[in-house]
Amino acid sequence: MKPRNRREERMLTVLERETPRYQTRERRRRLVVAAGGCLGLMWAAAVVCWFLAPSTAAMVTTFVLWGVALALGTQLWGMIHIVTRGTASLPVHLLDERQIRERLSAHPIAHRLTLLLLLVVFFVVGLALRGDKPEVPSAAATVLLFALMATVWSLPMLVTAWRMSDPPPEEEDEAEVA
């Protein structure tokens, strides 16, 4: 588990920060739910654009929703990255065996969720376009695309954080119990 360059050294330094507050499964899941809420704001912006664009209300609402989602999501993403110890994003040579197993089990689940999401979006958009004048505002298509890309990009990390087990107890704790 030796870094090969300065970028990897910096990544490991950040991940070595202790975050005992979020080391339990319940607290990590709260972070995942909050990050999912930020993704939900992005999707809500796409719906707002679909129904209100082109208008000033659609533009303002979209910018506000995306601003809140990005401001909160950036903080949450950093926290999730630290509490998962980079399991979903570090190069494989920097991971231990447990992290590799967690990554290998989380990625297929994230891909299945992505496929499900794509199917749902496909059918919802298909139903929305069944009217007499099927029109899609270009702003709605753009915001929908960016919401989809953000979701696909973040799902592996969110699934990893959701499924991650609690760390094993420290040796000192075991010695005190005995």
N, CA and C atoms as a LAMMPS dump frame, in Angstrom:
ITEM: TIMESTEP
0
ITEM: NUMBER OF ATOMS
534
ITEM: BOX BOUNDS ff ff ff
-5.0000000000000000e+02 5.0000000000000000e+02
-5.0000000000000000e+02 5.0000000000000000e+02
-5.0000000000000000e+02 5.0000000000000000e+02
ITEM: ATOMS id mol type element x y z
1 1 1 N 0.838 -1.168 0
2 1 2 C 0 0 0
3 1 3 C 0.885 1.233 0
4 2 1 N 1.737 1.311 -0.997
5 2 2 C 2.65 2.439 -1.09
6 2 3 C 2.229 3.344 -2.239
7 3 1 N 2.107 4.658 -1.978
8 3 2 C 1.725 5.574 -3.046
9 3 3 C 2.825 5.68 -4.101
10 4 1 N 2.391 5.861 -5.349
11 4 2 C 3.332 5.924 -6.462
12 4 3 C 3.679 7.34 -6.881
13 5 1 N 2.866 8.321 -6.468
14 5 2 C 3.141 9.702 -6.852
15 5 3 C 2.608 10.649 -5.779
16 6 1 N 2.816 11.955 -6.002
17 6 2 C 2.429 12.957 -5.001
18 6 3 C 0.913 13.033 -4.827
19 7 1 N 0.174 12.844 -5.904
20 7 2 C -1.285 12.882 -5.808
21 7 3 C -1.78 11.794 -4.874
22 8 1 N -1.261 10.586 -5.031
23 8 2 C -1.667 9.481 -4.164
24 8 3 C -1.243 9.733 -2.726
25 9 1 N -0.086 10.347 -2.514
26 9 2 C 0.346 10.685 -1.159
27 9 3 C -0.627 11.671 -0.516
28 10 1 N -1.052 12.683 -1.273
29 10 2 C -2.015 13.66 -0.747
30 10 3 C -3.349 12.992 -0.442
31 11 1 N -3.787 12.099 -1.326
32 11 2 C -5.064 11.41 -1.097
33 11 3 C -5.01 10.594 0.186
34 12 1 N -3.921 9.884 0.392
35 12 2 C -3.794 9.071 1.609
36 12 3 C -3.714 9.945 2.857
37 13 1 N -3.063 11.102 2.752
38 13 2 C -2.984 12.01 3.889
39 13 3 C -4.374 12.489 4.298
40 14 1 N -5.188 12.837 3.322
41 14 2 C -6.561 13.278 3.613
42 14 3 C -7.357 12.141 4.243
43 15 1 N -7.189 10.935 3.737
44 15 2 C -7.978 9.799 4.226
45 15 3 C -7.538 9.316 5.601
46 16 1 N -6.361 9.72 6.04
47 16 2 C -5.887 9.297 7.351
48 16 3 C -6.496 10.122 8.48
49 17 1 N -7.238 11.173 8.133
50 17 2 C -7.912 11.956 9.166
51 17 3 C -8.888 11.053 9.91
52 18 1 N -8.918 11.218 11.178
53 18 2 C -9.852 10.425 11.983
54 18 3 C -11.225 11.071 11.972
55 19 1 N -12.232 10.294 11.745
56 19 2 C -13.618 10.762 11.792
57 19 3 C -14.427 9.799 12.64
58 20 1 N -14.145 9.727 13.94
59 20 2 C -14.853 8.757 14.777
60 20 3 C -16.345 9.026 14.838
61 21 1 N -16.745 10.266 14.565
62 21 2 C -18.158 10.613 14.628
63 21 3 C -18.979 9.84 13.602
64 22 1 N -18.382 9.483 12.478
65 22 2 C -19.118 8.809 11.409
66 22 3 C -18.645 7.38 11.164
67 23 1 N -18.016 6.757 12.137
68 23 2 C -17.496 5.415 11.936
69 23 3 C -18.553 4.33 12.085
70 24 1 N -19.732 4.664 12.57
71 24 2 C -20.761 3.645 12.701
72 24 3 C -21.596 3.575 11.424
73 25 1 N -22.167 2.428 11.183
74 25 2 C -22.967 2.206 9.979
75 25 3 C -24.168 3.163 9.936
76 26 1 N -24.817 3.367 11.071
77 26 2 C -25.99 4.244 11.115
78 26 3 C -25.629 5.678 10.703
79 27 1 N -24.53 6.186 11.182
80 27 2 C -24.132 7.56 10.845
81 27 3 C -23.672 7.676 9.395
82 28 1 N -23.005 6.648 8.895
83 28 2 C -22.627 6.667 7.466
84 28 3 C -23.876 6.655 6.606
85 29 1 N -24.874 5.898 7.009
86 29 2 C -26.112 5.846 6.24
87 29 3 C -26.843 7.19 6.273
88 30 1 N -26.727 7.917 7.364
89 30 2 C -27.303 9.259 7.404
90 30 3 C -26.613 10.167 6.384
91 31 1 N -25.297 10.046 6.287
92 31 2 C -24.566 10.82 5.273
93 31 3 C -25.035 10.453 3.869
94 32 1 N -25.242 9.163 3.624
95 32 2 C -25.684 8.704 2.304
96 32 3 C -27.071 9.25 1.993
97 33 1 N -27.96 9.243 2.975
98 33 2 C -29.313 9.77 2.765
99 33 3 C -29.25 11.266 2.465
100 34 1 N -28.397 11.988 3.186
101 34 2 C -28.259 13.423 2.93
102 34 3 C -27.691 13.671 1.527
103 35 1 N -26.706 12.885 1.122
104 35 2 C -26.156 13.022 -0.231
105 35 3 C -27.201 12.651 -1.277
106 36 1 N -28.001 11.646 -0.995
107 36 2 C -29.108 11.304 -1.886
108 36 3 C -30.108 12.444 -1.99
109 37 1 N -30.313 13.153 -0.908
110 37 2 C -31.186 14.327 -0.933
111 37 3 C -30.633 15.411 -1.844
112 38 1 N -29.319 15.58 -1.833
113 38 2 C -28.691 16.549 -2.75
114 38 3 C -28.89 16.129 -4.199
115 39 1 N -28.764 14.843 -4.473
116 39 2 C -29.051 14.363 -5.828
117 39 3 C -30.521 14.586 -6.175
118 40 1 N -31.393 14.4 -5.2
119 40 2 C -32.814 14.641 -5.413
120 40 3 C -33.099 16.089 -5.777
121 41 1 N -32.35 17.032 -5.201
122 41 2 C -32.512 18.434 -5.574
123 41 3 C -32.157 18.66 -7.04
124 42 1 N -31.131 17.965 -7.506
125 42 2 C -30.749 18.091 -8.918
126 42 3 C -31.856 17.566 -9.826
127 43 1 N -32.449 16.438 -9.436
128 43 2 C -33.543 15.864 -10.219
129 43 3 C -34.778 16.758 -10.15
130 44 1 N -35.017 17.374 -9.002
131 44 2 C -36.147 18.298 -8.876
132 44 3 C -35.956 19.503 -9.801
133 45 1 N -34.725 19.957 -9.941
134 45 2 C -34.441 21.063 -10.863
135 45 3 C -34.778 20.668 -12.301
136 46 1 N -34.523 19.413 -12.655
137 46 2 C -34.863 18.951 -14.005
138 46 3 C -36.376 18.95 -14.213
139 47 1 N -37.117 18.539 -13.208
140 47 2 C -38.581 18.539 -13.311
141 47 3 C -39.103 19.971 -13.422
142 48 1 N -38.546 20.879 -12.619
143 48 2 C -38.949 22.28 -12.684
144 48 3 C -38.685 22.833 -14.08
145 49 1 N -37.523 22.537 -14.635
146 49 2 C -37.203 23.01 -15.987
147 49 3 C -38.16 22.418 -17.015
148 50 1 N -38.515 21.18 -16.85
149 50 2 C -39.398 20.526 -17.81
150 50 3 C -40.74 21.252 -17.905
151 51 1 N -41.291 21.619 -16.731
152 51 2 C -42.621 22.214 -16.719
153 51 3 C -42.635 23.732 -16.853
154 52 1 N -41.576 24.412 -16.423
155 52 2 C -41.608 25.878 -16.416
156 52 3 C -40.732 26.544 -17.475
157 53 1 N -39.78 25.837 -18.045
158 53 2 C -38.862 26.476 -18.998
159 53 3 C -39.583 26.737 -20.305
160 54 1 N -39.281 27.729 -21.03
161 54 2 C -38.348 28.813 -20.716
162 54 3 C -39.046 29.918 -19.928
163 55 1 N -38.545 30.186 -18.752
164 55 2 C -39.067 31.288 -17.936
165 55 3 C -38.021 31.668 -16.905
166 56 1 N -38.202 32.839 -16.356
167 56 2 C -37.289 33.3 -15.313
168 56 3 C -37.441 32.45 -14.055
169 57 1 N -38.659 32.047 -13.756
170 57 2 C -38.904 31.218 -12.567
171 57 3 C -38.146 29.894 -12.67
172 58 1 N -38.158 29.288 -13.852
173 58 2 C -37.435 28.026 -14.042
174 58 3 C -35.941 28.225 -13.86
175 59 1 N -35.424 29.328 -14.421
176 59 2 C -33.99 29.587 -14.335
177 59 3 C -33.56 29.829 -12.885
178 60 1 N -34.293 30.678 -12.185
179 60 2 C -33.939 30.996 -10.802
180 60 3 C -34.058 29.753 -9.925
181 61 1 N -35.147 29.029 -10.069
182 61 2 C -35.355 27.817 -9.263
183 61 3 C -34.262 26.788 -9.532
184 62 1 N -33.909 26.611 -10.792
185 62 2 C -32.865 25.646 -11.14
186 62 3 C -31.526 26.043 -10.541
187 63 1 N -31.173 27.317 -10.66
188 63 2 C -29.893 27.766 -10.098
189 63 3 C -29.862 27.63 -8.583
190 64 1 N -30.971 27.938 -7.93
191 64 2 C -31.018 27.822 -6.467
192 64 3 C -30.903 26.355 -6.05
193 65 1 N -31.678 25.474 -6.687
194 65 2 C -31.63 24.049 -6.333
195 65 3 C -30.239 23.469 -6.585
196 66 1 N -29.657 23.788 -7.738
197 66 2 C -28.32 23.275 -8.04
198 66 3 C -27.267 23.88 -7.115
199 67 1 N -27.419 25.153 -6.771
200 67 2 C -26.463 25.776 -5.851
201 67 3 C -26.468 25.112 -4.485
202 68 1 N -27.668 24.884 -3.965
203 68 2 C -27.786 24.209 -2.661
204 68 3 C -27.241 22.788 -2.756
205 69 1 N -27.619 22.081 -3.822
206 69 2 C -27.172 20.695 -3.982
207 69 3 C -25.648 20.613 -4.094
208 70 1 N -25.046 21.51 -4.835
209 70 2 C -23.588 21.468 -4.994
210 70 3 C -22.862 21.899 -3.721
211 71 1 N -23.381 22.924 -3.04
212 71 2 C -22.733 23.375 -1.809
213 71 3 C -22.767 22.289 -0.734
214 72 1 N -23.947 21.718 -0.509
215 72 2 C -24.056 20.66 0.501
216 72 3 C -23.415 19.358 0.024
217 73 1 N -23.631 19.04 -1.25
218 73 2 C -23.111 17.787 -1.797
219 73 3 C -21.598 17.712 -1.772
220 74 1 N -20.94 18.826 -2.005
221 74 2 C -19.476 18.836 -1.957
222 74 3 C -18.972 18.488 -0.562
223 75 1 N -19.588 19.076 0.444
224 75 2 C -19.198 18.772 1.821
225 75 3 C -19.495 17.315 2.168
226 76 1 N -20.688 16.86 1.809
227 76 2 C -21.06 15.473 2.098
228 76 3 C -20.175 14.49 1.354
229 77 1 N -19.856 14.8 0.088
230 77 2 C -19.005 13.915 -0.7
231 77 3 C -17.637 13.762 -0.035
232 78 1 N -17.073 14.866 0.429
233 78 2 C -15.779 14.799 1.111
234 78 3 C -15.849 13.958 2.372
235 79 1 N -16.925 14.123 3.139
236 79 2 C -17.077 13.34 4.363
237 79 3 C -17.249 11.855 4.054
238 80 1 N -18.043 11.538 3.04
239 80 2 C -18.247 10.134 2.673
240 80 3 C -16.944 9.537 2.157
241 81 1 N -16.207 10.31 1.39
242 81 2 C -14.922 9.835 0.875
243 81 3 C -13.973 9.488 2.024
244 82 1 N -13.97 10.325 3.061
245 82 2 C -13.081 10.089 4.2
246 82 3 C -13.55 8.889 5.026
247 83 1 N -14.844 8.784 5.322
248 83 2 C -15.303 7.682 6.169
249 83 3 C -15.228 6.328 5.467
250 84 1 N -15.252 6.321 4.121
251 84 2 C -15.077 5.045 3.414
252 84 3 C -13.608 4.762 3.139
253 85 1 N -12.754 5.673 3.568
254 85 2 C -11.302 5.543 3.367
255 85 3 C -10.949 5.385 1.885
256 86 1 N -11.712 6.031 1.019
257 86 2 C -11.413 6.038 -0.404
258 86 3 C -11.656 4.726 -1.116
259 87 1 N -12.456 3.867 -0.532
260 87 2 C -12.674 2.542 -1.1
261 87 3 C -13.143 2.592 -2.548
262 88 1 N -14.012 3.526 -2.886
263 88 2 C -14.566 3.573 -4.244
264 88 3 C -13.709 4.361 -5.216
265 89 1 N -12.744 5.13 -4.735
266 89 2 C -12.033 6.01 -5.652
267 89 3 C -10.518 5.857 -5.678
268 90 1 N -9.935 5.239 -4.694
269 90 2 C -8.482 5.075 -4.701
270 90 3 C -8.051 4.021 -5.719
271 91 1 N -6.836 4.132 -6.236
272 91 2 C -6.316 3.062 -7.09
273 91 3 C -6.239 1.751 -6.304
274 92 1 N -6.385 0.641 -6.997
275 92 2 C -6.453 -0.672 -6.334
276 92 3 C -5.193 -0.97 -5.531
277 93 1 N -4.033 -0.529 -5.992
278 93 2 C -2.803 -0.864 -5.261
279 93 3 C -2.715 -0.177 -3.899
280 94 1 N -3.586 0.796 -3.629
281 94 2 C -3.59 1.463 -2.328
282 94 3 C -4.642 0.9 -1.372
283 95 1 N -5.412 -0.08 -1.812
284 95 2 C -6.471 -0.651 -0.99
285 95 3 C -6.021 -1.945 -0.331
286 96 1 N -6.578 -2.221 0.85
287 96 2 C -6.31 -3.516 1.465
288 96 3 C -7.361 -4.519 0.961
289 97 1 N -7.245 -5.76 1.402
290 97 2 C -8.128 -6.819 0.887
291 97 3 C -9.595 -6.571 1.207
292 98 1 N -9.88 -6.062 2.392
293 98 2 C -11.257 -5.777 2.783
294 98 3 C -11.854 -4.7 1.883
295 99 1 N -11.091 -3.642 1.613
296 99 2 C -11.575 -2.559 0.758
297 99 3 C -11.802 -3.029 -0.678
298 100 1 N -10.939 -3.893 -1.151
299 100 2 C -11.106 -4.423 -2.51
300 100 3 C -12.395 -5.242 -2.594
301 101 1 N -12.653 -6.069 -1.572
302 101 2 C -13.906 -6.839 -1.548
303 101 3 C -15.125 -5.922 -1.513
304 102 1 N -15.057 -4.869 -0.692
305 102 2 C -16.172 -3.93 -0.61
306 102 3 C -16.404 -3.239 -1.952
307 103 1 N -15.326 -2.858 -2.611
308 103 2 C -15.454 -2.207 -3.917
309 103 3 C -16.052 -3.169 -4.938
310 104 1 N -15.554 -4.397 -4.928
311 104 2 C -16.05 -5.376 -5.897
312 104 3 C -17.52 -5.732 -5.67
313 105 1 N -17.993 -5.639 -4.45
314 105 2 C -19.409 -5.925 -4.215
315 105 3 C -20.285 -4.693 -4.426
316 106 1 N -19.754 -3.492 -4.247
317 106 2 C -20.559 -2.277 -4.383
318 106 3 C -20.754 -1.861 -5.842
319 107 1 N -19.753 -2.035 -6.662
320 107 2 C -19.861 -1.569 -8.046
321 107 3 C -20.961 -2.271 -8.85
322 108 1 N -21.121 -3.591 -8.767
323 108 2 C -22.24 -4.198 -9.503
324 108 3 C -23.604 -3.693 -9.034
325 109 1 N -23.744 -3.449 -7.752
326 109 2 C -25.009 -2.923 -7.239
327 109 3 C -25.25 -1.522 -7.786
328 110 1 N -24.206 -0.697 -7.79
329 110 2 C -24.33 0.657 -8.337
330 110 3 C -24.685 0.615 -9.82
331 111 1 N -24.121 -0.32 -10.551
332 111 2 C -24.439 -0.436 -11.975
333 111 3 C -25.889 -0.885 -12.187
334 112 1 N -26.371 -1.784 -11.358
335 112 2 C -27.779 -2.199 -11.468
336 112 3 C -28.717 -1.049 -11.142
337 113 1 N -28.373 -0.27 -10.114
338 113 2 C -29.185 0.897 -9.779
339 113 3 C -29.163 1.918 -10.92
340 114 1 N -28.011 2.078 -11.563
341 114 2 C -27.908 2.987 -12.7
342 114 3 C -28.786 2.511 -13.846
343 115 1 N -28.767 1.221 -14.12
344 115 2 C -29.618 0.682 -15.18
345 115 3 C -31.096 0.898 -14.85
346 116 1 N -31.473 0.651 -13.615
347 116 2 C -32.851 0.881 -13.19
348 116 3 C -33.219 2.355 -13.361
349 117 1 N -32.331 3.242 -12.962
350 117 2 C -32.568 4.676 -13.103
351 117 3 C -32.739 5.062 -14.57
352 118 1 N -31.898 4.532 -15.435
353 118 2 C -32.008 4.831 -16.864
354 118 3 C -33.341 4.349 -17.43
355 119 1 N -33.771 3.175 -17.035
356 119 2 C -35.06 2.663 -17.497
357 119 3 C -36.216 3.527 -17.011
358 120 1 N -36.174 3.947 -15.757
359 120 2 C -37.231 4.798 -15.212
360 120 3 C -37.268 6.129 -15.957
361 121 1 N -36.098 6.736 -16.166
362 121 2 C -36.043 8.008 -16.897
363 121 3 C -36.566 7.823 -18.316
364 122 1 N -36.18 6.733 -18.963
365 122 2 C -36.628 6.463 -20.324
366 122 3 C -38.157 6.384 -20.393
367 123 1 N -38.767 5.636 -19.48
368 123 2 C -40.215 5.471 -19.507
369 123 3 C -40.95 6.751 -19.093
370 124 1 N -40.425 7.474 -18.128
371 124 2 C -41.076 8.718 -17.709
372 124 3 C -41.017 9.754 -18.828
373 125 1 N -39.859 9.885 -19.456
374 125 2 C -39.74 10.83 -20.57
375 125 3 C -40.613 10.369 -21.732
376 126 1 N -40.645 9.088 -21.998
377 126 2 C -41.507 8.563 -23.055
378 126 3 C -42.97 8.864 -22.809
379 127 1 N -43.417 8.699 -21.555
380 127 2 C -44.803 9.026 -21.211
381 127 3 C -45.069 10.525 -21.326
382 128 1 N -44.099 11.324 -20.954
383 128 2 C -44.284 12.776 -21.016
384 128 3 C -44.352 13.277 -22.453
385 129 1 N -43.752 12.548 -23.377
386 129 2 C -43.729 12.977 -24.777
387 129 3 C -44.865 12.385 -25.607
388 130 1 N -45.828 11.736 -24.987
389 130 2 C -46.919 11.1 -25.728
390 130 3 C -48.003 12.074 -26.152
391 131 1 N -47.926 13.321 -25.76
392 131 2 C -48.977 14.291 -26.063
393 131 3 C -49.02 14.658 -27.537
394 132 1 N -49.896 15.624 -27.859
395 132 2 C -50.059 16.075 -29.233
396 132 3 C -48.812 16.788 -29.757
397 133 1 N -48.222 17.618 -28.912
398 133 2 C -47.015 18.355 -29.305
399 133 3 C -45.866 17.949 -28.39
400 134 1 N -45.187 16.876 -28.716
401 134 2 C -44.088 16.457 -27.833
402 134 3 C -42.899 17.404 -27.961
403 135 1 N -42.725 18.223 -26.95
404 135 2 C -41.611 19.157 -26.92
405 135 3 C -40.863 19.002 -25.611
406 136 1 N -39.558 19.097 -25.71
407 136 2 C -38.709 19.059 -24.53
408 136 3 C -37.912 20.353 -24.507
409 137 1 N -38.058 21.158 -23.479
410 137 2 C -37.239 22.363 -23.397
411 137 3 C -35.763 21.973 -23.316
412 138 1 N -34.93 22.692 -24.047
413 138 2 C -33.503 22.351 -24.066
414 138 3 C -32.886 22.487 -22.677
415 139 1 N -33.365 23.435 -21.884
416 139 2 C -32.859 23.577 -20.515
417 139 3 C -33.168 22.331 -19.7
418 140 1 N -34.357 21.781 -19.875
419 140 2 C -34.74 20.576 -19.128
420 140 3 C -33.872 19.391 -19.535
421 141 1 N -33.615 19.261 -20.835
422 141 2 C -32.763 18.158 -21.295
423 141 3 C -31.355 18.294 -20.736
424 142 1 N -30.837 19.511 -20.706
425 142 2 C -29.481 19.74 -20.184
426 142 3 C -29.405 19.446 -18.688
427 143 1 N -30.368 19.971 -17.939
428 143 2 C -30.362 19.749 -16.486
429 143 3 C -30.577 18.272 -16.175
430 144 1 N -31.435 17.614 -16.934
431 144 2 C -31.656 16.18 -16.752
432 144 3 C -30.373 15.389 -17.026
433 145 1 N -29.663 15.76 -18.071
434 145 2 C -28.407 15.09 -18.388
435 145 3 C -27.387 15.257 -17.264
436 146 1 N -27.259 16.479 -16.747
437 146 2 C -26.291 16.706 -15.666
438 146 3 C -26.707 16.006 -14.369
439 147 1 N -28.004 15.955 -14.083
440 147 2 C -28.468 15.225 -12.9
441 147 3 C -28.169 13.737 -13.05
442 148 1 N -28.383 13.217 -14.243
443 148 2 C -28.092 11.805 -14.503
444 148 3 C -26.597 11.522 -14.369
445 149 1 N -25.765 12.395 -14.914
446 149 2 C -24.311 12.196 -14.813
447 149 3 C -23.838 12.269 -13.362
448 150 1 N -24.368 13.211 -12.585
449 150 2 C -23.985 13.324 -11.177
450 150 3 C -24.4 12.081 -10.401
451 151 1 N -25.565 11.553 -10.719
452 151 2 C -26.049 10.36 -10.023
453 151 3 C -25.196 9.151 -10.368
454 152 1 N -24.913 8.963 -11.651
455 152 2 C -24.1 7.82 -12.071
456 152 3 C -22.701 7.913 -11.463
457 153 1 N -22.157 9.115 -11.397
458 153 2 C -20.811 9.31 -10.852
459 153 3 C -20.766 9.014 -9.35
460 154 1 N -21.83 9.353 -8.629
461 154 2 C -21.792 9.218 -7.176
462 154 3 C -22.333 7.9 -6.637
463 155 1 N -23.071 7.147 -7.43
464 155 2 C -23.668 5.907 -6.914
465 155 3 C -22.656 4.894 -6.354
466 156 1 N -21.516 4.633 -7.006
467 156 2 C -20.592 3.66 -6.397
468 156 3 C -20.137 4.06 -4.993
469 157 1 N -19.857 5.346 -4.785
470 157 2 C -19.43 5.794 -3.458
471 157 3 C -20.574 5.692 -2.46
472 158 1 N -21.78 6.042 -2.878
473 158 2 C -22.919 5.975 -1.967
474 158 3 C -23.243 4.531 -1.589
475 159 1 N -23.19 3.628 -2.546
476 159 2 C -23.447 2.208 -2.256
477 159 3 C -22.361 1.66 -1.335
478 160 1 N -21.12 2.044 -1.584
479 160 2 C -20.022 1.594 -0.723
480 160 3 C -20.235 2.063 0.703
481 161 1 N -20.572 3.334 0.874
482 161 2 C -20.784 3.867 2.226
483 161 3 C -21.994 3.215 2.892
484 162 1 N -23.04 2.939 2.126
485 162 2 C -24.25 2.324 2.686
486 162 3 C -23.969 0.909 3.163
487 163 1 N -23.229 0.137 2.387
488 163 2 C -23.014 -1.28 2.689
489 163 3 C -21.827 -1.536 3.607
490 164 1 N -20.971 -0.577 3.8
491 164 2 C -19.739 -0.757 4.563
492 164 3 C -20.041 -1.169 6.004
493 165 1 N -19.328 -2.167 6.473
494 165 2 C -19.536 -2.625 7.843
495 165 3 C -18.748 -1.751 8.808
496 166 1 N -19.101 -1.855 10.082
497 166 2 C -18.374 -1.106 11.094
498 166 3 C -16.953 -1.636 11.189
499 167 1 N -16.006 -0.746 11.509
500 167 2 C -14.622 -1.22 11.618
501 167 3 C -14.485 -2.181 12.796
502 168 1 N -13.519 -3.101 12.706
503 168 2 C -13.326 -4.023 13.823
504 168 3 C -12.866 -3.254 15.063
505 169 1 N -13.21 -3.751 16.25
506 169 2 C -12.792 -3.054 17.468
507 169 3 C -11.271 -3.039 17.573
508 170 1 N -10.773 -1.977 18.168
509 170 2 C -9.326 -1.837 18.342
510 170 3 C -8.814 -2.868 19.34
511 171 1 N -7.524 -3.17 19.23
512 171 2 C -6.918 -4.165 20.121
513 171 3 C -6.955 -3.709 21.574
514 172 1 N -6.822 -2.371 21.796
515 172 2 C -6.865 -1.862 23.154
516 172 3 C -8.221 -2.122 23.795
517 173 1 N -9.302 -1.939 23.01
518 173 2 C -10.646 -2.19 23.532
519 173 3 C -10.814 -3.665 23.888
520 174 1 N -10.276 -4.552 23.062
521 174 2 C -10.382 -5.983 23.33
522 174 3 C -9.6 -6.362 24.588
523 175 1 N -8.443 -5.717 24.793
524 175 2 C -7.617 -6.03 25.968
525 175 3 C -8.328 -5.575 27.245
526 176 1 N -9.044 -4.433 27.191
527 176 2 C -9.753 -3.949 28.365
528 176 3 C -10.911 -4.856 28.727
529 177 1 N -11.579 -5.447 27.74
530 177 2 C -12.708 -6.319 27.979
531 177 3 C -12.249 -7.629 28.632
532 178 1 N -11.096 -8.138 28.216
533 178 2 C -10.608 -9.426 28.717
534 178 3 C -10.12 -9.378 30.122
